[in-house]
Amino acid sequence: NQERQRLVIGNWKMNGNLADNARLLGSVRESVAGAGACAVAVCVPFPYLSQAQAALSGSAVSWGAQDVSVHGSGAYTGEVSAAMLNDFACRWVLVGHSERRTYHAETNELVAQKAQVALNAGLTPVVCVGETLQQQEAGETAQVIASQLAPVLALGAQAVAKMVIAYEPVWAIGTGRTATPQQAQDVHALIRQSLSELGVAQVQVLYGGSVKGANAASLFAMPDIDGALVGGAALVAEEFLSIAAA
Ligand code: PEP
């Protein structure tokens, strides 16, 4: 991959507090100087968007959220709209993270709707897909990814061209068990093929699942892996920065 920009996004999940965030954001801001070969971003819990904005404005690091409502406004207690994310100058929003799919019953259709709502607001959706261990063992990976992507691809080439896709095998998330570079590459190649069929070659496809400083370079050496979505390791500045350096 010569043309697609490298991208590393940290997903803090439900972690952090004002004091720890200040240190982490400060270290990341300081170390990511200027527009390097790899773009760096963090997706923080909603209450800390304001803190991320204040800490990262004017730096090379961008920020975003971990979810967005499909609704514009109104009686949706607990939901956060795309317009609200724009109030804090978010660039990114994760949609369809496996933890949202699992614990909040998000369907493939809802995830696609969220991606469209994000795009309508000028945000870049990072659409997460990935199979469970059971599905992988049953040899269903390709089929599962295709079903997850189908309603997203149905949004059309113009929409998909503005997205980022993250392949995150559920069995690799937070388990310390990373997909081998070849395992990840095989699925990335499938995703890349669906994107090519739609005529959108420039979409970045990130890998996520127990990425660390120690395994990042071998993953990034694969032709269809354009970067990483990083969970646990994104909470430790040195680890996160060493992934971005790789
Ligand atoms: C994630 O939550 O997107 C993720 C990849 O987590 P971890 O890096 O901790 O496996």
py3Dmol code that shows the C-alpha trace and the ligand (Angstrom):
import py3Dmol

protein = """\
ATOM      1  CA  ASN A   1       0.000   0.000   0.000  1.00  0.00           C
ATOM      2  CA  GLN A   2       1.690   3.156  -1.230  1.00  0.00           C
ATOM      3  CA  GLU A   3      -1.242   5.558  -1.370  1.00  0.00           C
ATOM      4  CA  ARG A   4      -3.349   5.004   1.730  1.00  0.00           C
ATOM      5  CA  GLN A   5      -2.231   7.011   4.728  1.00  0.00           C
ATOM      6  CA  ARG A   6      -1.268   4.989   7.800  1.00  0.00           C
ATOM      7  CA  LEU A   7      -3.613   5.506  10.727  1.00  0.00           C
ATOM      8  CA  VAL A   8      -3.495   4.485  14.395  1.00  0.00           C
ATOM      9  CA  ILE A   9      -6.577   5.159  16.526  1.00  0.00           C
ATOM     10  CA  GLY A  10      -6.736   4.592  20.271  1.00  0.00           C
ATOM     11  CA  ASN A  11     -10.030   3.344  21.689  1.00  0.00           C
ATOM     12  CA  TRP A  12     -10.012   4.177  25.388  1.00  0.00           C
ATOM     13  CA  LYS A  13     -13.282   2.286  25.972  1.00  0.00           C
ATOM     14  CA  MET A  14     -14.735   3.088  29.425  1.00  0.00           C
ATOM     15  CA  ASN A  15     -11.409   4.028  31.007  1.00  0.00           C
ATOM     16  CA  GLY A  16      -9.790   7.180  32.283  1.00  0.00           C
ATOM     17  CA  ASN A  17     -10.291  10.083  34.630  1.00  0.00           C
ATOM     18  CA  LEU A  18      -9.389  13.755  34.369  1.00  0.00           C
ATOM     19  CA  ALA A  19      -5.966  13.381  35.967  1.00  0.00           C
ATOM     20  CA  ASP A  20      -4.827  10.282  34.056  1.00  0.00           C
ATOM     21  CA  ASN A  21      -6.246  11.626  30.792  1.00  0.00           C
ATOM     22  CA  ALA A  22      -4.318  14.875  31.185  1.00  0.00           C
ATOM     23  CA  ARG A  23      -1.049  12.946  31.438  1.00  0.00           C
ATOM     24  CA  LEU A  24      -1.876  10.584  28.582  1.00  0.00           C
ATOM     25  CA  LEU A  25      -3.135  13.308  26.235  1.00  0.00           C
ATOM     26  CA  GLY A  26      -0.120  15.447  27.079  1.00  0.00           C
ATOM     27  CA  SER A  27       2.365  12.665  26.287  1.00  0.00           C
ATOM     28  CA  VAL A  28       0.642  11.747  23.036  1.00  0.00           C
ATOM     29  CA  ARG A  29       0.413  15.377  21.935  1.00  0.00           C
ATOM     30  CA  GLU A  30       4.080  15.987  22.717  1.00  0.00           C
ATOM     31  CA  SER A  31       5.362  12.900  20.934  1.00  0.00           C
ATOM     32  CA  VAL A  32       3.261  13.138  17.797  1.00  0.00           C
ATOM     33  CA  ALA A  33       4.899  16.172  16.280  1.00  0.00           C
ATOM     34  CA  GLY A  34       3.591  17.329  12.938  1.00  0.00           C
ATOM     35  CA  ALA A  35       1.922  15.323  10.222  1.00  0.00           C
ATOM     36  CA  GLY A  36       4.103  12.219  10.144  1.00  0.00           C
ATOM     37  CA  ALA A  37       3.805   9.130   7.998  1.00  0.00           C
ATOM     38  CA  CYS A  38       1.113   7.905  10.367  1.00  0.00           C
ATOM     39  CA  ALA A  39      -1.974   9.837  11.474  1.00  0.00           C
ATOM     40  CA  VAL A  40      -2.799   9.405  15.174  1.00  0.00           C
ATOM     41  CA  ALA A  41      -6.161   9.779  16.915  1.00  0.00           C
ATOM     42  CA  VAL A  42      -7.874   8.917  20.188  1.00  0.00           C
ATOM     43  CA  CYS A  43     -11.524   7.989  20.762  1.00  0.00           C
ATOM     44  CA  VAL A  44     -12.399   8.919  24.335  1.00  0.00           C
ATOM     45  CA  PRO A  45     -15.513   8.511  26.519  1.00  0.00           C
ATOM     46  CA  PHE A  46     -18.135  11.219  25.878  1.00  0.00           C
ATOM     47  CA  PRO A  47     -17.530  13.187  29.122  1.00  0.00           C
ATOM     48  CA  TYR A  48     -13.872  13.667  28.166  1.00  0.00           C
ATOM     49  CA  LEU A  49     -14.407  15.001  24.632  1.00  0.00           C
ATOM     50  CA  SER A  50     -14.090  18.533  25.924  1.00  0.00           C
ATOM     51  CA  GLN A  51     -10.844  17.630  27.686  1.00  0.00           C
ATOM     52  CA  ALA A  52      -9.470  15.942  24.554  1.00  0.00           C
ATOM     53  CA  GLN A  53     -10.419  18.952  22.454  1.00  0.00           C
ATOM     54  CA  ALA A  54      -8.681  21.353  24.830  1.00  0.00           C
ATOM     55  CA  ALA A  55      -5.576  19.164  25.127  1.00  0.00           C
ATOM     56  CA  LEU A  56      -5.185  18.295  21.435  1.00  0.00           C
ATOM     57  CA  SER A  57      -6.388  21.395  19.559  1.00  0.00           C
ATOM     58  CA  GLY A  58      -3.659  22.690  17.307  1.00  0.00           C
ATOM     59  CA  SER A  59      -1.716  19.425  17.536  1.00  0.00           C
ATOM     60  CA  ALA A  60      -1.210  16.644  14.998  1.00  0.00           C
ATOM     61  CA  VAL A  61      -3.441  14.320  17.042  1.00  0.00           C
ATOM     62  CA  SER A  62      -7.170  14.209  16.290  1.00  0.00           C
ATOM     63  CA  TRP A  63      -9.960  12.904  18.516  1.00  0.00           C
ATOM     64  CA  GLY A  64     -13.361  11.306  18.380  1.00  0.00           C
ATOM     65  CA  ALA A  65     -16.058   9.324  20.164  1.00  0.00           C
ATOM     66  CA  GLN A  66     -16.837   5.636  20.566  1.00  0.00           C
ATOM     67  CA  ASP A  67     -20.470   5.660  19.486  1.00  0.00           C
ATOM     68  CA  VAL A  68     -23.185   7.920  18.072  1.00  0.00           C
ATOM     69  CA  SER A  69     -26.958   7.894  18.097  1.00  0.00           C
ATOM     70  CA  VAL A  70     -28.887   7.403  14.878  1.00  0.00           C
ATOM     71  CA  HIS A  71     -31.309  10.055  16.130  1.00  0.00           C
ATOM     72  CA  GLY A  72     -30.879  13.787  15.659  1.00  0.00           C
ATOM     73  CA  SER A  73     -32.299  14.987  18.989  1.00  0.00           C
ATOM     74  CA  GLY A  74     -35.170  14.446  21.371  1.00  0.00           C
ATOM     75  CA  ALA A  75     -36.445  11.823  23.789  1.00  0.00           C
ATOM     76  CA  TYR A  76     -33.549   9.358  23.611  1.00  0.00           C
ATOM     77  CA  THR A  77     -32.239   9.241  27.156  1.00  0.00           C
ATOM     78  CA  GLY A  78     -28.565   8.447  27.363  1.00  0.00           C
ATOM     79  CA  GLU A  79     -27.888   8.891  23.656  1.00  0.00           C
ATOM     80  CA  VAL A  80     -25.404  11.338  22.119  1.00  0.00           C
ATOM     81  CA  SER A  81     -26.024  12.853  18.680  1.00  0.00           C
ATOM     82  CA  ALA A  82     -23.599  13.498  15.833  1.00  0.00           C
ATOM     83  CA  ALA A  83     -24.253  17.242  16.187  1.00  0.00           C
ATOM     84  CA  MET A  84     -23.098  17.032  19.812  1.00  0.00           C
ATOM     85  CA  LEU A  85     -19.881  15.328  18.682  1.00  0.00           C
ATOM     86  CA  ASN A  86     -19.389  18.190  16.235  1.00  0.00           C
ATOM     87  CA  ASP A  87     -19.722  20.665  19.108  1.00  0.00           C
ATOM     88  CA  PHE A  88     -16.455  19.190  20.389  1.00  0.00           C
ATOM     89  CA  ALA A  89     -14.796  19.157  16.957  1.00  0.00           C
ATOM     90  CA  CYS A  90     -14.628  15.377  16.750  1.00  0.00           C
ATOM     91  CA  ARG A  91     -13.113  14.011  13.593  1.00  0.00           C
ATOM     92  CA  TRP A  92     -13.894  10.328  14.190  1.00  0.00           C
ATOM     93  CA  VAL A  93     -16.565   8.110  15.640  1.00  0.00           C
ATOM     94  CA  LEU A  94     -16.363   4.354  16.129  1.00  0.00           C
ATOM     95  CA  VAL A  95     -19.489   2.520  15.024  1.00  0.00           C
ATOM     96  CA  GLY A  96     -20.315  -1.135  15.529  1.00  0.00           C
ATOM     97  CA  HIS A  97     -17.536  -1.960  17.950  1.00  0.00           C
ATOM     98  CA  SER A  98     -17.981  -5.590  18.986  1.00  0.00           C
ATOM     99  CA  GLU A  99     -18.689  -4.500  22.568  1.00  0.00           C
ATOM    100  CA  ARG A 100     -21.625  -2.411  21.266  1.00  0.00           C
ATOM    101  CA  ARG A 101     -22.808  -5.298  19.103  1.00  0.00           C
ATOM    102  CA  THR A 102     -22.543  -7.756  22.012  1.00  0.00           C
ATOM    103  CA  TYR A 103     -23.724  -5.751  25.030  1.00  0.00           C
ATOM    104  CA  HIS A 104     -26.119  -3.387  23.281  1.00  0.00           C
ATOM    105  CA  ALA A 105     -27.505  -5.697  20.608  1.00  0.00           C
ATOM    106  CA  GLU A 106     -26.438  -3.451  17.746  1.00  0.00           C
ATOM    107  CA  THR A 107     -27.366  -5.025  14.421  1.00  0.00           C
ATOM    108  CA  ASN A 108     -25.537  -4.759  11.108  1.00  0.00           C
ATOM    109  CA  GLU A 109     -28.316  -2.484   9.857  1.00  0.00           C
ATOM    110  CA  LEU A 110     -28.140  -0.172  12.875  1.00  0.00           C
ATOM    111  CA  VAL A 111     -24.360   0.070  12.509  1.00  0.00           C
ATOM    112  CA  ALA A 112     -24.736   1.062   8.850  1.00  0.00           C
ATOM    113  CA  GLN A 113     -27.321   3.682   9.843  1.00  0.00           C
ATOM    114  CA  LYS A 114     -24.906   5.080  12.422  1.00  0.00           C
ATOM    115  CA  ALA A 115     -22.193   5.274   9.773  1.00  0.00           C
ATOM    116  CA  GLN A 116     -24.533   7.254   7.510  1.00  0.00           C
ATOM    117  CA  VAL A 117     -25.573   9.597  10.328  1.00  0.00           C
ATOM    118  CA  ALA A 118     -21.909  10.242  11.118  1.00  0.00           C
ATOM    119  CA  LEU A 119     -21.132  10.986   7.469  1.00  0.00           C
ATOM    120  CA  ASN A 120     -24.100  13.343   7.220  1.00  0.00           C
ATOM    121  CA  ALA A 121     -22.586  15.323  10.090  1.00  0.00           C
ATOM    122  CA  GLY A 122     -19.143  15.407   8.483  1.00  0.00           C
ATOM    123  CA  LEU A 123     -17.637  12.876  10.909  1.00  0.00           C
ATOM    124  CA  THR A 124     -15.556   9.931   9.733  1.00  0.00           C
ATOM    125  CA  PRO A 125     -17.124   6.674  10.906  1.00  0.00           C
ATOM    126  CA  VAL A 126     -14.729   3.870  11.805  1.00  0.00           C
ATOM    127  CA  VAL A 127     -16.879   0.845  11.061  1.00  0.00           C
ATOM    128  CA  CYS A 128     -15.826  -2.152  13.143  1.00  0.00           C
ATOM    129  CA  VAL A 129     -16.398  -5.704  11.948  1.00  0.00           C
ATOM    130  CA  GLY A 130     -15.143  -9.063  13.165  1.00  0.00           C
ATOM    131  CA  GLU A 131     -16.094 -12.640  13.892  1.00  0.00           C
ATOM    132  CA  THR A 132     -16.364 -14.407  17.257  1.00  0.00           C
ATOM    133  CA  LEU A 133     -14.166 -17.356  18.219  1.00  0.00           C
ATOM    134  CA  GLN A 134     -17.066 -19.731  17.639  1.00  0.00           C
ATOM    135  CA  GLN A 135     -17.648 -18.325  14.164  1.00  0.00           C
ATOM    136  CA  GLN A 136     -13.954 -18.509  13.364  1.00  0.00           C
ATOM    137  CA  GLU A 137     -13.731 -22.112  14.491  1.00  0.00           C
ATOM    138  CA  ALA A 138     -16.782 -22.955  12.387  1.00  0.00           C
ATOM    139  CA  GLY A 139     -15.031 -21.493   9.327  1.00  0.00           C
ATOM    140  CA  GLU A 140     -17.605 -18.701   9.045  1.00  0.00           C
ATOM    141  CA  THR A 141     -15.279 -15.704   9.115  1.00  0.00           C
ATOM    142  CA  ALA A 142     -15.698 -14.609   5.487  1.00  0.00           C
ATOM    143  CA  GLN A 143     -19.454 -15.011   5.639  1.00  0.00           C
ATOM    144  CA  VAL A 144     -19.767 -13.078   8.926  1.00  0.00           C
ATOM    145  CA  ILE A 145     -17.652 -10.186   7.652  1.00  0.00           C
ATOM    146  CA  ALA A 146     -19.649 -10.095   4.420  1.00  0.00           C
ATOM    147  CA  SER A 147     -22.951  -9.911   6.355  1.00  0.00           C
ATOM    148  CA  GLN A 148     -21.625  -7.187   8.629  1.00  0.00           C
ATOM    149  CA  LEU A 149     -20.377  -5.176   5.671  1.00  0.00           C
ATOM    150  CA  ALA A 150     -23.391  -5.681   3.385  1.00  0.00           C
ATOM    151  CA  PRO A 151     -25.628  -2.870   4.713  1.00  0.00           C
ATOM    152  CA  VAL A 152     -22.593  -0.590   4.976  1.00  0.00           C
ATOM    153  CA  LEU A 153     -21.555  -1.195   1.354  1.00  0.00           C
ATOM    154  CA  ALA A 154     -25.191  -0.684   0.358  1.00  0.00           C
ATOM    155  CA  LEU A 155     -24.805   2.955   1.406  1.00  0.00           C
ATOM    156  CA  GLY A 156     -22.923   3.346  -1.869  1.00  0.00           C
ATOM    157  CA  ALA A 157     -19.444   4.155  -3.109  1.00  0.00           C
ATOM    158  CA  GLN A 158     -19.617   7.869  -2.293  1.00  0.00           C
ATOM    159  CA  ALA A 159     -20.418   7.142   1.342  1.00  0.00           C
ATOM    160  CA  VAL A 160     -18.033   4.227   1.782  1.00  0.00           C
ATOM    161  CA  ALA A 161     -15.163   6.233   0.275  1.00  0.00           C
ATOM    162  CA  LYS A 162     -15.308   8.522   3.317  1.00  0.00           C
ATOM    163  CA  MET A 163     -15.212   5.747   5.932  1.00  0.00           C
ATOM    164  CA  VAL A 164     -12.559   3.758   7.695  1.00  0.00           C
ATOM    165  CA  ILE A 165     -13.093   0.022   8.226  1.00  0.00           C
ATOM    166  CA  ALA A 166     -11.598  -1.767  11.236  1.00  0.00           C
ATOM    167  CA  TYR A 167     -11.277  -5.545  11.221  1.00  0.00           C
ATOM    168  CA  GLU A 168     -11.364  -6.679  14.830  1.00  0.00           C
ATOM    169  CA  PRO A 169     -11.695 -10.407  15.415  1.00  0.00           C
ATOM    170  CA  VAL A 170     -13.686 -10.636  18.659  1.00  0.00           C
ATOM    171  CA  TRP A 171     -11.422 -13.433  19.914  1.00  0.00           C
ATOM    172  CA  ALA A 172      -8.457 -11.068  19.717  1.00  0.00           C
ATOM    173  CA  ILE A 173      -9.999  -8.066  21.489  1.00  0.00           C
ATOM    174  CA  GLY A 174      -8.629  -7.595  24.986  1.00  0.00           C
ATOM    175  CA  THR A 175      -7.473 -11.217  25.109  1.00  0.00           C
ATOM    176  CA  GLY A 176      -3.783 -10.781  24.422  1.00  0.00           C
ATOM    177  CA  ARG A 177      -4.285 -13.206  21.535  1.00  0.00           C
ATOM    178  CA  THR A 178      -3.477 -11.238  18.375  1.00  0.00           C
ATOM    179  CA  ALA A 179      -4.353 -12.560  14.949  1.00  0.00           C
ATOM    180  CA  THR A 180      -1.182 -13.580  13.136  1.00  0.00           C
ATOM    181  CA  PRO A 181      -0.216 -11.091  10.442  1.00  0.00           C
ATOM    182  CA  GLN A 182      -1.236 -13.634   7.803  1.00  0.00           C
ATOM    183  CA  GLN A 183      -4.602 -14.356   9.476  1.00  0.00           C
ATOM    184  CA  ALA A 184      -5.354 -10.644   9.583  1.00  0.00           C
ATOM    185  CA  GLN A 185      -4.067 -10.082   6.052  1.00  0.00           C
ATOM    186  CA  ASP A 186      -6.359 -12.814   4.682  1.00  0.00           C
ATOM    187  CA  VAL A 187      -9.442 -11.057   6.063  1.00  0.00           C
ATOM    188  CA  HIS A 188      -8.158  -7.613   5.095  1.00  0.00           C
ATOM    189  CA  ALA A 189      -7.710  -8.877   1.533  1.00  0.00           C
ATOM    190  CA  LEU A 190     -11.357 -10.005   1.493  1.00  0.00           C
ATOM    191  CA  ILE A 191     -12.491  -6.621   2.785  1.00  0.00           C
ATOM    192  CA  ARG A 192     -10.238  -4.874   0.278  1.00  0.00           C
ATOM    193  CA  GLN A 193     -11.768  -6.960  -2.501  1.00  0.00           C
ATOM    194  CA  SER A 194     -15.326  -5.906  -1.556  1.00  0.00           C
ATOM    195  CA  LEU A 195     -14.177  -2.309  -1.452  1.00  0.00           C
ATOM    196  CA  SER A 196     -12.516  -2.645  -4.858  1.00  0.00           C
ATOM    197  CA  GLU A 197     -15.684  -4.129  -6.316  1.00  0.00           C
ATOM    198  CA  LEU A 198     -17.456  -0.985  -5.146  1.00  0.00           C
ATOM    199  CA  GLY A 199     -14.695   1.125  -6.722  1.00  0.00           C
ATOM    200  CA  VAL A 200     -13.318   2.564  -3.497  1.00  0.00           C
ATOM    201  CA  ALA A 201      -9.642   1.668  -3.314  1.00  0.00           C
ATOM    202  CA  GLN A 202      -8.572   4.410  -0.939  1.00  0.00           C
ATOM    203  CA  VAL A 203     -10.522   3.341   2.155  1.00  0.00           C
ATOM    204  CA  GLN A 204      -8.208   2.578   5.063  1.00  0.00           C
ATOM    205  CA  VAL A 205      -8.657  -0.834   6.667  1.00  0.00           C
ATOM    206  CA  LEU A 206      -7.291  -1.036  10.204  1.00  0.00           C
ATOM    207  CA  TYR A 207      -6.614  -4.148  12.247  1.00  0.00           C
ATOM    208  CA  GLY A 208      -7.644  -4.294  15.897  1.00  0.00           C
ATOM    209  CA  GLY A 209      -7.203  -6.939  18.571  1.00  0.00           C
ATOM    210  CA  SER A 210      -4.420  -6.953  21.141  1.00  0.00           C
ATOM    211  CA  VAL A 211      -2.095  -4.767  19.074  1.00  0.00           C
ATOM    212  CA  LYS A 212       1.029  -3.794  21.063  1.00  0.00           C
ATOM    213  CA  GLY A 213       4.330  -2.166  20.335  1.00  0.00           C
ATOM    214  CA  ALA A 214       5.867  -5.620  20.018  1.00  0.00           C
ATOM    215  CA  ASN A 215       3.525  -6.971  17.324  1.00  0.00           C
ATOM    216  CA  ALA A 216       2.579  -3.800  15.419  1.00  0.00           C
ATOM    217  CA  ALA A 217       5.402  -3.788  12.869  1.00  0.00           C
ATOM    218  CA  SER A 218       4.736  -7.333  11.630  1.00  0.00           C
ATOM    219  CA  LEU A 219       1.019  -6.549  11.207  1.00  0.00           C
ATOM    220  CA  PHE A 220       1.750  -3.264   9.426  1.00  0.00           C
ATOM    221  CA  ALA A 221       4.105  -5.060   7.035  1.00  0.00           C
ATOM    222  CA  MET A 222       1.099  -6.773   5.427  1.00  0.00           C
ATOM    223  CA  PRO A 223      -0.059  -5.138   2.193  1.00  0.00           C
ATOM    224  CA  ASP A 224      -3.705  -4.628   3.157  1.00  0.00           C
ATOM    225  CA  ILE A 225      -3.258  -3.519   6.788  1.00  0.00           C
ATOM    226  CA  ASP A 226      -3.245   0.264   6.879  1.00  0.00           C
ATOM    227  CA  GLY A 227      -2.932   0.775  10.620  1.00  0.00           C
ATOM    228  CA  ALA A 228      -4.543  -0.214  13.885  1.00  0.00           C
ATOM    229  CA  LEU A 229      -7.445   0.347  16.220  1.00  0.00           C
ATOM    230  CA  VAL A 230      -5.878  -0.046  19.645  1.00  0.00           C
ATOM    231  CA  GLY A 231      -7.719  -0.738  22.903  1.00  0.00           C
ATOM    232  CA  GLY A 232      -5.752  -1.631  26.024  1.00  0.00           C
ATOM    233  CA  ALA A 233      -2.392  -0.452  24.704  1.00  0.00           C
ATOM    234  CA  ALA A 234      -3.863   2.990  23.938  1.00  0.00           C
ATOM    235  CA  LEU A 235      -4.023   3.693  27.685  1.00  0.00           C
ATOM    236  CA  VAL A 236      -0.244   3.479  28.072  1.00  0.00           C
ATOM    237  CA  ALA A 237       1.481   6.368  26.315  1.00  0.00           C
ATOM    238  CA  GLU A 238       4.771   4.566  25.514  1.00  0.00           C
ATOM    239  CA  GLU A 239       2.942   1.523  24.169  1.00  0.00           C
ATOM    240  CA  PHE A 240       0.523   3.556  22.055  1.00  0.00           C
ATOM    241  CA  LEU A 241       3.319   5.729  20.704  1.00  0.00           C
ATOM    242  CA  SER A 242       5.465   2.747  19.843  1.00  0.00           C
ATOM    243  CA  ILE A 243       2.574   1.340  17.785  1.00  0.00           C
ATOM    244  CA  ALA A 244       2.280   4.663  15.943  1.00  0.00           C
ATOM    245  CA  ALA A 245       6.062   4.681  15.417  1.00  0.00           C
ATOM    246  CA  ALA A 246       5.887   1.198  13.891  1.00  0.00           C
TER     247      ALA A 246
END
"""
ligand_1 = """\
10
PEP
C -10.574 -2.471 20.705
O -11.237 -2.294 21.702
O -10.912 -1.923 19.649
C -9.377 -3.310 20.790
C -8.767 -3.665 19.699
O -8.964 -3.677 22.054
P -7.544 -4.347 22.458
O -6.481 -3.615 21.691
O -7.445 -4.145 23.933
O -7.617 -5.773 22.056
"""
view = py3Dmol.view(width=600, height=400)
view.addModel(protein, "pdb")
view.setStyle({"model": 0}, {"cartoon": {"style": "trace"}})
view.addModel(ligand_1, "xyz")
view.setStyle({"model": 1}, {"stick": {}})
view.zoomTo()
view.show()
